[in-house]
Amino acid sequence: MLLACSIGAAALADVTDDNKAEALHELPILVDAGISTHHIHGPDPILETQVDFVAELLRFAKPVRVMHEVEEGPLYDPETQEIWMPGSFADNIEAYFDDEDAPVADIYFHTLMHEIGHVLFEQYDLPMLAREEDAADALASVLLLEYVDDGARMALNAAEMFGLESEEYEWFDQSDFWSEHSLEIQRYYTTLCHVYGSDSKAHKNLVNDDYGLSQTRAEACEVEYERIRDGWLGVLEPYLKR
Ligand SMILES: [Zn+2]
């Protein structure tokens, strides 16, 4: 059945090793069920382009719909294969940045990539070697930094949002520690580390005492980024279109 799909036939044609070819036969990976936006009242101009980008980059085993006329989110619902990106998220971003020119599109893209991480884990039953939320953040970094022009700026704006969110805390609750997510301030520094690690020369300004990376952390970032990049791109190889 899978071989009937032209993408599948092309991918298999390159495989010379018999065992590998056999393994590929078993995986439901060569069909691309696609990702699209869904709207009733009108398209969301930011999401349309970003979802098209994802559709051209990745194959999905089941059709994914990105909804924006929803009340909650951002989230991914594995039951319905829907990603919810509510309009209120844009308002939220503008409120945090306290600026009409808040980098809404950049943060949307990072968040969409993060939710795509959850989709890929679920659809392809990917190996889980650490917390899924951290891995989804790492995927967002890798896809932005490796595939998107100005991806570093987008990741840094997403980090800035984490930083602004963390400023809301006067003290921590138990729930902050049992949350599935790392603390916002940790997500801030980790994203900075990914960007710095992806090109330490271009981003040397990220190492500083003013909410930047410490010299000690920065020294590990190049290897850390290389490992998450190679890890994610390795795992995703059968599902990446380019
Ligand atoms: Zn998540």
Boltz pocket constraint, residues with backbone or C-beta under 6 A from the ligand:
constraints:
  - pocket:
      binder: B
      contacts: [[A, 114], [A, 115], [A, 118], [A, 133], [A, 136]]
      max_distance: 6.0
